[in-house]
Amino acid sequence: MIRVIYVIGLAGILLGGCYSAKPVPPTPVQYYIDKTQDFAAVGKIAILELEDQSVSSPDIAKTLTQTLADTLGKKQLFSIRTVYRSDPEWKSCNLDQVGSFSVQDMELARQQLKVDAVLTGTITRYRPYPQLLTAIRFKLTHLGDGRLLWAMENVWDSTDKTTEERIKYFFETQMRTGYEPMNWQLVINSPGTFRKFVMYEVVSTFPESRMRQ
């Protein structure tokens, strides 16, 4: 009897260990970051409505822009304002040409938008079905001197095995329970949840806020 109890107890410990084991972080997305920059000193940034080159959905640029702003806001690294193409500042600051701004253009944008840097991005591909796919490139530019602070370009494909592993990690660490019976597969079947996964990975490449350390 003692032996049986010991075996059952050992099995319970092993199973309990497997159940409580933390997921292993997957291979990170490749990105560039200026490690000499104190990001806490940047202060306030403007996230500009993403450019949509995919021409796949009329509202996807605004939707992804808002998802990015919401996700980055939770990191508490910057004070954020979001500027859309329909806003008056878009025309007054000539934000269609932000990629070729002169020093004078950057100073005008800095003063009118009252920010230290702008985060811009381009959606190069977007597909909500039959499989989810999002391809975007981003960059964060300091308006004081035009210095590139951060940049990344990546393709998120729900059918890719490495992406799938990262999706599982996202689900285990950010969503966890309450999504039975689909669990992590909800992410690859819900365009809205997949967008949150994409922006979670984008934002995770930024340094942590001092407030959260």
VOMARTI-707785 format. One record per residue: residue number from 1; x, z, y of N, C-alpha, C, O in turn; residue in three letters. Coordinates in nm, 3 decimals. Layout:
NODE   k     nc1     nc3     nc2    cac1    cac3    cac2     cc1     cc3     cc2     oc1     oc3     oc2   r
NODE NUM       X       Z       Y       X       Z       Y       X       Z       Y       X       Z       Y ALA
...
//
This chain:
NODE   k     nc1     nc3     nc2    cac1    cac3    cac2     cc1     cc3     cc2     oc1     oc3     oc2   r
NODE   1   0.083   0.000  -0.120   0.000   0.000   0.000   0.086   0.000   0.125   0.059  -0.073   0.221 MET
NODE   2   0.191   0.082   0.124   0.281   0.088   0.240   0.346  -0.046   0.264   0.360  -0.089   0.378 ILE
NODE   3   0.386  -0.114   0.154   0.451  -0.243   0.166   0.357  -0.346   0.227   0.397  -0.426   0.311 ARG
NODE   4   0.228  -0.343   0.182   0.129  -0.437   0.234   0.108  -0.417   0.383   0.101  -0.513   0.460 VAL
NODE   5   0.098  -0.290   0.424   0.078  -0.259   0.564   0.197  -0.306   0.646   0.182  -0.357   0.756 ILE
NODE   6   0.319  -0.287   0.588   0.441  -0.328   0.658   0.443  -0.479   0.680   0.480  -0.526   0.787 TYR
NODE   7   0.403  -0.555   0.575   0.402  -0.700   0.586   0.301  -0.746   0.689   0.329  -0.835   0.770 VAL
NODE   8   0.181  -0.684   0.685   0.078  -0.721   0.781   0.123  -0.688   0.922   0.101  -0.765   1.016 ILE
NODE   9   0.186  -0.571   0.937   0.235  -0.531   1.069   0.341  -0.624   1.120   0.342  -0.657   1.239 GLY
NODE  10   0.433  -0.666   1.032   0.538  -0.759   1.072   0.480  -0.892   1.112   0.524  -0.953   1.210 LEU
NODE  11   0.381  -0.939   1.036   0.316  -1.067   1.070   0.249  -1.058   1.206   0.253  -1.152   1.286 ALA
NODE  12   0.186  -0.940   1.233   0.121  -0.922   1.361   0.219  -0.926   1.476   0.190  -0.983   1.582 GLY
NODE  13   0.337  -0.866   1.456   0.439  -0.867   1.560   0.487  -1.009   1.587   0.502  -1.049   1.702 ILE
NODE  14   0.510  -1.084   1.478   0.559  -1.221   1.494   0.456  -1.308   1.563   0.489  -1.386   1.652 LEU
NODE  15   0.329  -1.294   1.522   0.224  -1.374   1.583   0.204  -1.334   1.727   0.181  -1.418   1.815 LEU
NODE  16   0.212  -1.203   1.752   0.198  -1.156   1.888   0.309  -1.208   1.976   0.286  -1.242   2.092 GLY
NODE  17   0.430  -1.214   1.921   0.543  -1.267   1.997   0.524  -1.413   2.030   0.556  -1.456   2.141 GLY
NODE  18   0.471  -1.489   1.934   0.447  -1.631   1.959   0.339  -1.649   2.067   0.348  -1.738   2.150 CYS
NODE  19   0.239  -1.563   2.063   0.127  -1.577   2.155   0.168  -1.544   2.298   0.122  -1.607   2.393 TYR
NODE  20   0.257  -1.443   2.312   0.292  -1.398   2.446   0.416  -1.466   2.503   0.454  -1.442   2.618 SER
NODE  21   0.478  -1.553   2.422   0.599  -1.619   2.470   0.569  -1.706   2.592   0.470  -1.778   2.594 ALA
NODE  22   0.655  -1.698   2.691   0.635  -1.776   2.812   0.676  -1.921   2.788   0.774  -1.947   2.718 LYS
NODE  23   0.601  -2.016   2.844   0.638  -2.157   2.826   0.772  -2.186   2.891   0.807  -2.130   2.995 PRO
NODE  24   0.846  -2.274   2.828   0.979  -2.312   2.879   0.963  -2.418   2.987   0.896  -2.518   2.963 VAL
NODE  25   1.022  -2.398   3.106   1.010  -2.498   3.212   1.062  -2.634   3.166   1.169  -2.640   3.106 PRO
NODE  26   0.990  -2.741   3.192   1.034  -2.875   3.151   1.143  -2.928   3.243   1.178  -2.864   3.343 PRO
NODE  27   1.196  -3.043   3.209   1.296  -3.108   3.293   1.237  -3.136   3.430   1.131  -3.198   3.439 THR
NODE  28   1.301  -3.091   3.538   1.242  -3.107   3.671   1.240  -3.252   3.717   1.318  -3.335   3.670 PRO
NODE  29   1.151  -3.279   3.810   1.144  -3.411   3.875   1.266  -3.427   3.964   1.310  -3.331   4.028 VAL
NODE  30   1.323  -3.547   3.969   1.440  -3.573   4.052   1.400  -3.582   4.200   1.298  -3.640   4.235 GLN
NODE  31   1.484  -3.523   4.285   1.455  -3.523   4.428   1.583  -3.498   4.506   1.685  -3.460   4.449 TYR
NODE  32   1.576  -3.520   4.638   1.688  -3.490   4.726   1.647  -3.377   4.820   1.533  -3.373   4.867 TYR
NODE  33   1.740  -3.285   4.846   1.714  -3.180   4.944   1.843  -3.149   5.018   1.950  -3.142   4.958 ILE
NODE  34   1.833  -3.130   5.148   1.948  -3.096   5.230   1.974  -2.946   5.214   1.906  -2.864   5.275 ASP
NODE  35   2.071  -2.911   5.134   2.098  -2.770   5.103   2.163  -2.696   5.219   2.175  -2.574   5.215 LYS
NODE  36   2.204  -2.769   5.322   2.263  -2.703   5.438   2.154  -2.656   5.536   2.181  -2.582   5.630 THR
NODE  37   2.031  -2.700   5.511   1.922  -2.671   5.603   1.852  -2.541   5.567   1.818  -2.518   5.451 GLN
NODE  38   1.831  -2.455   5.665   1.748  -2.337   5.647   1.602  -2.379   5.670   1.559  -2.394   5.784 ASP
NODE  39   1.529  -2.399   5.562   1.393  -2.451   5.574   1.300  -2.353   5.644   1.199  -2.394   5.703 PHE
NODE  40   1.333  -2.225   5.640   1.250  -2.127   5.711   1.258  -2.148   5.861   1.168  -2.108   5.935 ALA
NODE  41   1.368  -2.211   5.907   1.386  -2.233   6.051   1.314  -2.359   6.098   1.302  -2.382   6.219 ALA
NODE  42   1.267  -2.440   6.005   1.197  -2.562   6.044   1.067  -2.528   6.116   1.029  -2.594   6.213 VAL
NODE  43   0.999  -2.426   6.068   0.880  -2.378   6.138   0.754  -2.454   6.105   0.686  -2.423   6.008 GLY
NODE  44   0.723  -2.555   6.186   0.596  -2.626   6.171   0.620  -2.772   6.139   0.706  -2.837   6.200 LYS
NODE  45   0.543  -2.824   6.045   0.555  -2.966   6.010   0.419  -3.032   6.019   0.315  -2.967   6.011 ILE
NODE  46   0.421  -3.164   6.035   0.299  -3.245   6.030   0.304  -3.330   5.903   0.400  -3.403   5.880 ALA
NODE  47   0.200  -3.319   5.823   0.185  -3.408   5.708   0.101  -3.526   5.754  -0.017  -3.510   5.788 ILE
NODE  48   0.161  -3.643   5.754   0.089  -3.762   5.799   0.012  -3.823   5.682   0.059  -3.822   5.568 LEU
NODE  49  -0.105  -3.874   5.711  -0.184  -3.938   5.606  -0.098  -4.041   5.533  -0.033  -4.125   5.594 GLU
NODE  50  -0.100  -4.032   5.400  -0.017  -4.120   5.319  -0.056  -4.266   5.338  -0.172  -4.299   5.361 LEU
NODE  51   0.043  -4.352   5.328   0.018  -4.496   5.328  -0.021  -4.537   5.187   0.044  -4.498   5.090 GLU
NODE  52  -0.125  -4.615   5.175  -0.172  -4.659   5.044  -0.141  -4.806   5.021  -0.208  -4.893   5.077 ASP
NODE  53  -0.041  -4.832   4.940  -0.007  -4.970   4.903  -0.072  -5.011   4.772  -0.064  -5.127   4.731 GLN
NODE  54  -0.137  -4.916   4.706  -0.197  -4.946   4.576  -0.330  -5.020   4.591  -0.369  -5.095   4.502 SER
NODE  55  -0.398  -4.999   4.704  -0.529  -5.060   4.731  -0.621  -5.045   4.610  -0.683  -5.141   4.565 VAL
NODE  56  -0.628  -4.922   4.559  -0.707  -4.898   4.438  -0.834  -4.819   4.465  -0.932  -4.829   4.391 SER
NODE  57  -0.831  -4.741   4.572  -0.946  -4.657   4.604  -0.948  -4.637   4.755  -0.844  -4.605   4.813 SER
NODE  58  -1.061  -4.655   4.820  -1.065  -4.649   4.967  -1.030  -4.512   5.025  -0.985  -4.504   5.139 PRO
NODE  59  -1.050  -4.406   4.948  -1.029  -4.271   5.001  -0.910  -4.199   4.939  -0.887  -4.082   4.970 ASP
NODE  60  -0.835  -4.266   4.854  -0.730  -4.195   4.781  -0.619  -4.144   4.873  -0.560  -4.040   4.846 ILE
NODE  61  -0.589  -4.216   4.981  -0.484  -4.171   5.073  -0.521  -4.038   5.136  -0.439  -3.946   5.141 ALA
NODE  62  -0.643  -4.028   5.186  -0.688  -3.902   5.247  -0.696  -3.791   5.143  -0.658  -3.677   5.169 LYS
NODE  63  -0.745  -3.825   5.025  -0.760  -3.723   4.920  -0.627  -3.665   4.879  -0.612  -3.544   4.869 THR
NODE  64  -0.528  -3.752   4.853  -0.396  -3.704   4.812  -0.326  -3.631   4.926  -0.253  -3.534   4.903 LEU
NODE  65  -0.348  -3.676   5.049  -0.289  -3.608   5.165  -0.342  -3.465   5.174  -0.265  -3.371   5.196 THR
NODE  66  -0.472  -3.449   5.157  -0.532  -3.315   5.166  -0.486  -3.227   5.050  -0.461  -3.108   5.069 GLN
NODE  67  -0.475  -3.285   4.931  -0.427  -3.208   4.817  -0.284  -3.161   4.839  -0.250  -3.048   4.805 THR
NODE  68  -0.202  -3.249   4.895  -0.063  -3.212   4.927  -0.061  -3.099   5.030   0.014  -3.002   5.013 LEU
NODE  69  -0.141  -3.110   5.136  -0.143  -3.008   5.240  -0.189  -2.873   5.184  -0.132  -2.769   5.217 ALA
NODE  70  -0.292  -2.875   5.101  -0.342  -2.751   5.042  -0.237  -2.686   4.952  -0.217  -2.564   4.956 ASP
NODE  71  -0.170  -2.767   4.872  -0.072  -2.714   4.777   0.052  -2.662   4.848   0.102  -2.555   4.814 THR
NODE  72   0.101  -2.737   4.946   0.219  -2.693   5.020   0.186  -2.570   5.105   0.272  -2.483   5.125 LEU
NODE  73   0.065  -2.562   5.155   0.025  -2.446   5.234   0.032  -2.317   5.154   0.067  -2.213   5.209 GLY
NODE  74   0.001  -2.324   5.026   0.005  -2.205   4.941   0.147  -2.153   4.922   0.167  -2.037   4.888 LYS
NODE  75   0.245  -2.239   4.943   0.385  -2.197   4.927   0.432  -2.111   5.044   0.531  -2.038   5.033 LYS
NODE  76   0.361  -2.120   5.157   0.389  -2.039   5.276   0.532  -2.060   5.327   0.598  -1.966   5.374 GLN
NODE  77   0.577  -2.183   5.317   0.712  -2.216   5.364   0.708  -2.265   5.509   0.794  -2.231   5.589 LEU
NODE  78   0.606  -2.345   5.540   0.590  -2.401   5.674   0.452  -2.367   5.729   0.359  -2.333   5.655 PHE
NODE  79   0.441  -2.376   5.861   0.310  -2.387   5.925   0.278  -2.537   5.924   0.362  -2.618   5.962 SER
NODE  80   0.157  -2.573   5.882   0.126  -2.714   5.855   0.008  -2.762   5.938  -0.092  -2.692   5.953 ILE
NODE  81   0.023  -2.881   5.992  -0.092  -2.952   6.046  -0.097  -3.089   5.979   0.006  -3.149   5.950 ARG
NODE  82  -0.218  -3.136   5.955  -0.236  -3.265   5.890  -0.289  -3.365   5.992  -0.385  -3.337   6.064 THR
NODE  83  -0.226  -3.482   5.998  -0.266  -3.585   6.093  -0.313  -3.707   6.015  -0.239  -3.764   5.934 VAL
NODE  84  -0.437  -3.748   6.042  -0.495  -3.864   5.974  -0.498  -3.984   6.069  -0.486  -3.969   6.191 TYR
NODE  85  -0.512  -4.101   6.012  -0.511  -4.223   6.092  -0.625  -4.227   6.193  -0.615  -4.296   6.294 ARG
NODE  86  -0.731  -4.155   6.165  -0.846  -4.153   6.257  -0.826  -4.057   6.373  -0.906  -4.057   6.467 SER
NODE  87  -0.721  -3.974   6.369  -0.695  -3.878   6.477  -0.636  -3.948   6.599  -0.559  -4.043   6.583 ASP
NODE  88  -0.669  -3.903   6.719  -0.616  -3.966   6.841  -0.463  -3.967   6.847  -0.403  -4.061   6.899 PRO
NODE  89  -0.400  -3.862   6.792  -0.253  -3.853   6.796  -0.185  -3.964   6.718  -0.070  -3.999   6.744 GLU
NODE  90  -0.257  -4.020   6.622  -0.195  -4.125   6.540  -0.156  -4.245   6.627  -0.047  -4.300   6.614 TRP
NODE  91  -0.247  -4.283   6.717  -0.219  -4.396   6.805  -0.127  -4.357   6.920  -0.036  -4.432   6.955 LYS
NODE  92  -0.151  -4.240   6.978  -0.072  -4.201   7.095   0.074  -4.178   7.060   0.162  -4.195   7.145 SER
NODE  93   0.102  -4.140   6.935   0.241  -4.120   6.890   0.295  -4.239   6.812   0.408  -4.237   6.764 CYS
NODE  94   0.212  -4.345   6.800   0.253  -4.466   6.730   0.304  -4.435   6.589   0.411  -4.480   6.549 ASN
NODE  95   0.225  -4.356   6.514   0.270  -4.308   6.383   0.273  -4.415   6.276   0.327  -4.392   6.167 LEU
NODE  96   0.217  -4.533   6.304   0.231  -4.644   6.209   0.377  -4.688   6.197   0.418  -4.744   6.096 ASP
NODE  97   0.455  -4.661   6.302   0.595  -4.704   6.306   0.691  -4.587   6.288   0.808  -4.595   6.328 GLN
NODE  98   0.643  -4.479   6.227   0.726  -4.359   6.217   0.856  -4.383   6.141   0.956  -4.315   6.166 VAL
NODE  99   0.856  -4.478   6.050   0.976  -4.506   5.972   1.089  -4.568   6.052   1.204  -4.565   6.009 GLY
NODE 100   1.056  -4.624   6.168   1.159  -4.687   6.252   1.165  -4.621   6.390   1.199  -4.686   6.488 SER
NODE 101   1.133  -4.494   6.395   1.134  -4.421   6.522   1.273  -4.416   6.585   1.373  -4.395   6.517 PHE
NODE 102   1.276  -4.434   6.717   1.398  -4.411   6.794   1.404  -4.262   6.828   1.311  -4.187   6.799 SER
NODE 103   1.514  -4.220   6.890   1.528  -4.081   6.933   1.416  -4.045   7.031   1.362  -3.935   7.025 VAL
NODE 104   1.382  -4.138   7.120   1.277  -4.114   7.217   1.141  -4.101   7.149   1.059  -4.017   7.187 GLN
NODE 105   1.118  -4.185   7.048   0.991  -4.178   6.974   0.977  -4.043   6.904   0.869  -3.983   6.905 ASP
NODE 106   1.086  -3.996   6.844   1.082  -3.868   6.774   1.056  -3.753   6.869   0.982  -3.660   6.837 MET
NODE 107   1.115  -3.760   6.986   1.094  -3.653   7.084   0.950  -3.653   7.133   0.891  -3.547   7.154 GLU
NODE 108   0.892  -3.772   7.152   0.752  -3.783   7.194   0.661  -3.723   7.087   0.569  -3.647   7.119 LEU
NODE 109   0.686  -3.757   6.961   0.605  -3.704   6.851   0.620  -3.553   6.841   0.523  -3.482   6.816 ALA
NODE 110   0.742  -3.504   6.859   0.768  -3.360   6.850   0.689  -3.285   6.957   0.632  -3.179   6.930 ARG
NODE 111   0.686  -3.340   7.078   0.617  -3.273   7.187   0.465  -3.282   7.173   0.394  -3.184   7.197 GLN
NODE 112   0.415  -3.400   7.136   0.270  -3.417   7.129   0.210  -3.349   7.006   0.102  -3.290   7.014 GLN
NODE 113   0.280  -3.357   6.893   0.228  -3.295   6.772   0.262  -3.147   6.763   0.201  -3.072   6.687 LEU
NODE 114   0.362  -3.105   6.844   0.407  -2.966   6.846   0.454  -2.921   6.707   0.415  -2.815   6.657 LYS
NODE 115   0.540  -3.006   6.647   0.597  -2.977   6.515   0.747  -3.004   6.518   0.798  -3.072   6.608 VAL
NODE 116   0.816  -2.952   6.419   0.960  -2.972   6.409   0.996  -3.089   6.316   1.104  -3.148   6.330 ASP
NODE 117   0.907  -3.122   6.224   0.937  -3.227   6.127   0.808  -3.294   6.082   0.699  -3.239   6.097 ALA
NODE 118   0.823  -3.415   6.027   0.706  -3.487   5.973   0.731  -3.521   5.826   0.840  -3.562   5.787 VAL
NODE 119   0.627  -3.503   5.748   0.631  -3.538   5.606   0.549  -3.664   5.587   0.429  -3.665   5.612 LEU
NODE 120   0.614  -3.769   5.544   0.548  -3.898   5.525   0.555  -3.937   5.378   0.640  -3.889   5.303 THR
NODE 121   0.464  -4.027   5.337   0.465  -4.070   5.198   0.391  -4.201   5.180   0.308  -4.239   5.262 GLY
NODE 122   0.423  -4.269   5.071   0.360  -4.397   5.039   0.315  -4.397   4.894   0.394  -4.372   4.804 THR
NODE 123   0.187  -4.424   4.873   0.134  -4.440   4.737   0.161  -4.583   4.694   0.102  -4.676   4.748 ILE
NODE 124   0.249  -4.601   4.600   0.283  -4.737   4.556   0.195  -4.784   4.441   0.169  -4.903   4.426 THR
NODE 125   0.150  -4.688   4.359   0.058  -4.722   4.250  -0.037  -4.605   4.227   0.001  -4.489   4.239 ARG
NODE 126  -0.162  -4.638   4.196  -0.259  -4.534   4.163  -0.361  -4.593   4.067  -0.418  -4.699   4.092 TYR
NODE 127  -0.384  -4.522   3.957  -0.482  -4.570   3.859  -0.554  -4.448   3.799  -0.490  -4.366   3.734 ARG
NODE 128  -0.685  -4.436   3.821  -0.759  -4.322   3.766  -0.809  -4.344   3.623  -0.854  -4.249   3.559 PRO
NODE 129  -0.802  -4.467   3.572  -0.846  -4.498   3.436  -0.788  -4.631   3.395  -0.752  -4.708   3.484 TYR
NODE 130  -0.775  -4.666   3.268  -0.809  -4.582   3.151  -0.711  -4.466   3.129  -0.745  -4.368   3.063 PRO
NODE 131  -0.589  -4.476   3.186  -0.501  -4.361   3.184  -0.463  -4.329   3.328  -0.459  -4.418   3.413 GLN
NODE 132  -0.434  -4.203   3.354  -0.405  -4.160   3.490  -0.260  -4.193   3.526  -0.168  -4.164   3.450 LEU
NODE 133  -0.242  -4.253   3.642  -0.108  -4.288   3.688  -0.103  -4.278   3.840  -0.190  -4.329   3.911 LEU
NODE 134   0.001  -4.212   3.889   0.023  -4.201   4.032   0.171  -4.218   4.061   0.255  -4.152   4.000 THR
NODE 135   0.204  -4.307   4.153   0.343  -4.329   4.194   0.350  -4.314   4.345   0.282  -4.385   4.418 ALA
NODE 136   0.432  -4.221   4.392   0.444  -4.194   4.536   0.589  -4.169   4.572   0.666  -4.115   4.492 ILE
NODE 137   0.626  -4.207   4.693   0.756  -4.167   4.748   0.732  -4.089   4.877   0.642  -4.121   4.954 ARG
NODE 138   0.813  -3.988   4.897   0.797  -3.897   5.011   0.929  -3.879   5.083   1.037  -3.902   5.027 PHE
NODE 139   0.919  -3.836   5.209   1.037  -3.787   5.280   0.994  -3.695   5.394   0.889  -3.714   5.456 LYS
NODE 140   1.078  -3.596   5.419   1.056  -3.501   5.527   1.168  -3.521   5.628   1.285  -3.502   5.596 LEU
NODE 141   1.132  -3.558   5.750   1.230  -3.593   5.853   1.222  -3.495   5.969   1.114  -3.465   6.019 THR
NODE 142   1.338  -3.445   6.011   1.344  -3.355   6.126   1.332  -3.437   6.254   1.405  -3.535   6.273 HIS
NODE 143   1.241  -3.398   6.341   1.219  -3.475   6.464   1.323  -3.444   6.571   1.333  -3.516   6.671 LEU
NODE 144   1.401  -3.339   6.553   1.503  -3.306   6.651   1.619  -3.402   6.650   1.669  -3.441   6.756 GLY
NODE 145   1.663  -3.442   6.529   1.780  -3.530   6.519   1.761  -3.643   6.418   1.855  -3.719   6.393 ASP
NODE 146   1.642  -3.655   6.360   1.616  -3.762   6.265   1.676  -3.739   6.127   1.678  -3.831   6.045 GLY
NODE 147   1.725  -3.619   6.102   1.791  -3.590   5.975   1.689  -3.585   5.860   1.581  -3.529   5.875 ARG
NODE 148   1.727  -3.644   5.746   1.643  -3.638   5.627   1.662  -3.501   5.561   1.772  -3.467   5.518 LEU
NODE 149   1.555  -3.425   5.554   1.562  -3.290   5.498   1.531  -3.287   5.348   1.589  -3.208   5.273 LEU
NODE 150   1.440  -3.373   5.306   1.394  -3.371   5.167   1.331  -3.506   5.136   1.271  -3.568   5.223 TRP
NODE 151   1.346  -3.550   5.012   1.284  -3.676   4.971   1.267  -3.677   4.819   1.342  -3.612   4.747 ALA
NODE 152   1.168  -3.750   4.774   1.152  -3.770   4.630   1.068  -3.895   4.607   0.989  -3.936   4.691 MET
NODE 153   1.086  -3.952   4.490   1.007  -4.067   4.446   0.988  -4.054   4.297   1.084  -4.035   4.223 GLU
NODE 154   0.864  -4.063   4.254   0.839  -4.042   4.111   0.712  -4.113   4.067   0.624  -4.145   4.148 ASN
NODE 155   0.704  -4.137   3.937   0.584  -4.193   3.875   0.531  -4.090   3.777   0.603  -4.043   3.688 VAL
NODE 156   0.403  -4.055   3.793   0.338  -3.963   3.700   0.242  -4.044   3.615   0.141  -4.094   3.664 TRP
NODE 157   0.273  -4.055   3.487   0.194  -4.135   3.393   0.144  -4.042   3.282   0.224  -3.982   3.210 ASP
NODE 158   0.013  -4.030   3.269  -0.045  -3.936   3.173  -0.014  -3.972   3.028  -0.029  -3.887   2.940 SER
NODE 159   0.029  -4.095   3.002   0.060  -4.135   2.865   0.207  -4.113   2.829   0.247  -4.129   2.714 THR
NODE 160   0.287  -4.077   2.928   0.430  -4.054   2.905   0.451  -3.916   2.842   0.393  -3.818   2.887 ASP
NODE 161   0.534  -3.908   2.737   0.552  -3.784   2.663   0.620  -3.675   2.747   0.585  -3.558   2.736 LYS
NODE 162   0.717  -3.713   2.830   0.782  -3.611   2.912   0.685  -3.558   3.019   0.687  -3.440   3.052 THR
NODE 163   0.600  -3.646   3.072   0.497  -3.603   3.166   0.398  -3.511   3.096   0.352  -3.413   3.155 THR
NODE 164   0.366  -3.542   2.973   0.273  -3.459   2.895   0.327  -3.318   2.880   0.251  -3.221   2.891 GLU
NODE 165   0.455  -3.305   2.853   0.516  -3.171   2.838   0.508  -3.094   2.969   0.485  -2.973   2.969 GLU
NODE 166   0.527  -3.164   3.080   0.519  -3.098   3.210   0.375  -3.059   3.242   0.350  -2.957   3.306 ARG
NODE 167   0.280  -3.141   3.198   0.140  -3.109   3.215   0.105  -2.981   3.140   0.032  -2.896   3.191 ILE
NODE 168   0.155  -2.968   3.019   0.130  -2.847   2.939   0.186  -2.724   3.011   0.123  -2.618   3.013 LYS
NODE 169   0.304  -2.739   3.069   0.365  -2.628   3.142   0.280  -2.593   3.264   0.257  -2.475   3.293 TYR
NODE 170   0.234  -2.694   3.336   0.148  -2.673   3.452   0.022  -2.597   3.412  -0.019  -2.503   3.479 PHE
NODE 171  -0.039  -2.639   3.302  -0.162  -2.574   3.257  -0.136  -2.429   3.219  -0.212  -2.341   3.257 PHE
NODE 172  -0.029  -2.404   3.143   0.000  -2.269   3.096   0.035  -2.174   3.209   0.005  -2.055   3.201 GLU
NODE 173   0.098  -2.224   3.312   0.143  -2.136   3.421   0.049  -2.131   3.540   0.049  -2.033   3.614 THR
NODE 174  -0.032  -2.235   3.560  -0.115  -2.242   3.679  -0.265  -2.233   3.650  -0.342  -2.195   3.738 GLN
NODE 175  -0.308  -2.268   3.529  -0.451  -2.272   3.498  -0.487  -2.172   3.389  -0.584  -2.097   3.402 MET
NODE 176  -0.410  -2.171   3.282  -0.419  -2.074   3.172  -0.549  -2.083   3.092  -0.557  -2.161   2.997 ARG
NODE 177  -0.651  -2.005   3.127  -0.770  -1.994   3.042  -0.896  -2.036   3.116  -0.896  -2.060   3.236 THR
NODE 178  -1.004  -2.045   3.036  -1.133  -2.080   3.093  -1.164  -2.227   3.091  -1.260  -2.272   3.153 GLY
NODE 179  -1.081  -2.305   3.019  -1.101  -2.450   3.015  -1.117  -2.500   2.872  -1.090  -2.616   2.841 TYR
NODE 180  -1.162  -2.411   2.784  -1.186  -2.450   2.646  -1.307  -2.543   2.640  -1.397  -2.530   2.722 GLU
NODE 181  -1.314  -2.637   2.546  -1.214  -2.658   2.439  -1.103  -2.757   2.477  -1.012  -2.779   2.396 PRO
NODE 182  -1.106  -2.816   2.595  -1.009  -2.920   2.629  -0.871  -2.862   2.659  -0.769  -2.922   2.625 MET
NODE 183  -0.869  -2.744   2.723  -0.742  -2.683   2.763  -0.655  -2.781   2.842  -0.704  -2.843   2.937 ASN
NODE 184  -0.526  -2.797   2.805  -0.436  -2.878   2.886  -0.478  -3.025   2.895  -0.442  -3.095   2.990 TRP
NODE 185  -0.555  -3.071   2.797  -0.599  -3.210   2.798  -0.698  -3.240   2.911  -0.727  -3.355   2.942 GLN
NODE 186  -0.750  -3.132   2.972  -0.835  -3.151   3.089  -0.758  -3.225   3.198  -0.816  -3.307   3.270 LEU
NODE 187  -0.629  -3.195   3.211  -0.547  -3.254   3.318  -0.539  -3.405   3.305  -0.539  -3.475   3.406 VAL
NODE 188  -0.531  -3.455   3.182  -0.518  -3.600   3.163  -0.653  -3.670   3.153  -0.660  -3.792   3.134 ILE
NODE 189  -0.760  -3.593   3.167  -0.894  -3.653   3.164  -0.971  -3.633   3.294  -1.082  -3.683   3.310 ASN
NODE 190  -0.910  -3.562   3.387  -0.974  -3.535   3.516  -0.884  -3.583   3.628  -0.779  -3.523   3.652 SER
NODE 191  -0.922  -3.691   3.700  -0.838  -3.739   3.810  -0.810  -3.631   3.914  -0.699  -3.625   3.968 PRO
NODE 192  -0.909  -3.546   3.944  -0.889  -3.441   4.042  -0.785  -3.339   3.998  -0.701  -3.298   4.078 GLY
NODE 193  -0.790  -3.298   3.872  -0.694  -3.201   3.820  -0.556  -3.265   3.807  -0.455  -3.198   3.829 THR
NODE 194  -0.553  -3.393   3.772  -0.425  -3.463   3.763  -0.359  -3.471   3.901  -0.237  -3.459   3.911 PHE
NODE 195  -0.438  -3.492   4.005  -0.383  -3.493   4.141  -0.321  -3.358   4.176  -0.216  -3.352   4.240 ARG
NODE 196  -0.387  -3.250   4.135  -0.333  -3.116   4.160  -0.201  -3.097   4.086  -0.109  -3.034   4.138 LYS
NODE 197  -0.191  -3.149   3.964  -0.067  -3.142   3.888   0.044  -3.217   3.959   0.156  -3.167   3.971 PHE
NODE 198   0.014  -3.337   4.006   0.114  -3.418   4.077   0.166  -3.342   4.198   0.288  -3.332   4.217 VAL
NODE 199   0.077  -3.290   4.281   0.120  -3.223   4.402   0.186  -3.089   4.373   0.271  -3.044   4.450 MET
NODE 200   0.149  -3.026   4.265   0.219  -2.904   4.222   0.366  -2.936   4.195   0.454  -2.860   4.234 TYR
NODE 201   0.391  -3.048   4.127   0.530  -3.085   4.098   0.605  -3.124   4.225   0.722  -3.093   4.241 GLU
NODE 202   0.537  -3.193   4.315   0.600  -3.230   4.442   0.641  -3.104   4.518   0.756  -3.092   4.561 VAL
NODE 203   0.550  -3.012   4.534   0.575  -2.891   4.613   0.676  -2.799   4.546   0.748  -2.726   4.614 VAL
NODE 204   0.683  -2.802   4.414   0.776  -2.714   4.343   0.922  -2.749   4.371   1.011  -2.670   4.341 SER
NODE 205   0.948  -2.867   4.429   1.085  -2.905   4.460   1.133  -2.845   4.593   1.252  -2.851   4.624 THR
NODE 206   1.042  -2.788   4.670   1.080  -2.721   4.794   1.131  -2.581   4.764   1.092  -2.521   4.663 PHE
NODE 207   1.219  -2.526   4.849   1.265  -2.388   4.828   1.152  -2.289   4.847   1.050  -2.321   4.909 PRO
NODE 208   1.168  -2.170   4.792   1.069  -2.066   4.808   1.071  -2.009   4.949   1.176  -2.003   5.014 GLU
NODE 209   0.954  -1.968   4.995   0.946  -1.902   5.125   1.009  -1.764   5.117   1.000  -1.699   5.013 SER
NODE 210   1.071  -1.719   5.224   1.129  -1.586   5.228   1.018  -1.479   5.212   1.044  -1.369   5.163 ARG
NODE 211   0.897  -1.514   5.253   0.785  -1.421   5.242   0.751  -1.392   5.098   0.693  -1.287   5.068 MET
NODE 212   0.787  -1.486   5.006   0.747  -1.472   4.866   0.864  -1.433   4.777   0.847  -1.420   4.656 ARG
NODE 213   0.980  -1.415   4.833   1.096  -1.380   4.753   1.106  -1.228   4.737   1.198  -1.179   4.672 GLN
//
